[in-house]
Amino acid sequence: MELLSWMKKVDGSMEKTDLLELIDEMHGLINVLLLKNKKYEEIVEGLKEPAK
């Protein structure tokens, strides 16, 4: 849950543009993590295949 600690900073006093910027940054971070995860999954699948 510590990964979501940034959410504590979000409150009703945030400007809409600040909130949208934060959401955009989080989207970028999530996208990078998904791409890394896919890459690692491909590596693991390659290692599972029997050697020829």
C-alpha positions in Angstrom: 0.0 0.0 0.0 3.0 2.3 0.3 3.0 2.6 -3.4 -0.3 4.5 -3.2 0.9 7.0 -0.6 0.9 9.7 -3.2 -2.9 9.6 -3.0 -2.8 11.2 0.4 -1.7 14.4 -1.4 -4.9 14.5 -3.4 -7.6 16.5 -1.7 -10.4 18.9 -2.6 -8.1 21.9 -2.6 -6.1 20.7 -5.6 -6.5 22.7 -8.7 -8.0 20.7 -11.6 -4.9 21.3 -13.7 -2.7 20.0 -10.9 -4.9 16.9 -10.5 -4.8 16.3 -14.3 -1.1 16.6 -14.3 -0.8 14.1 -11.5 -3.1 11.7 -13.2 -1.0 12.1 -16.4 2.2 11.3 -14.5 0.6 8.3 -12.9 -0.6 7.1 -16.3 2.9 7.4 -17.7 4.4 5.5 -14.7 1.8 2.7 -15.0 2.5 2.4 -18.8 6.2 2.1 -18.2 5.7 -0.6 -15.5 3.3 -2.6 -17.8 5.9 -2.5 -20.6 8.6 -3.7 -18.3 6.4 -6.4 -16.9 5.6 -7.6 -20.5 9.3 -7.7 -21.3 10.1 -9.8 -18.2 7.2 -12.1 -18.9 8.7 -12.7 -22.4 12.1 -13.4 -20.9 10.6 -15.9 -18.4 8.6 -17.6 -21.2 11.8 -17.9 -23.2 13.6 -19.5 -20.3 10.7 -22.0 -19.9 11.0 -23.4 -23.4 13.1 -26.5 -23.6 16.5 -26.2 -25.1 16.8 -27.5 -28.6 
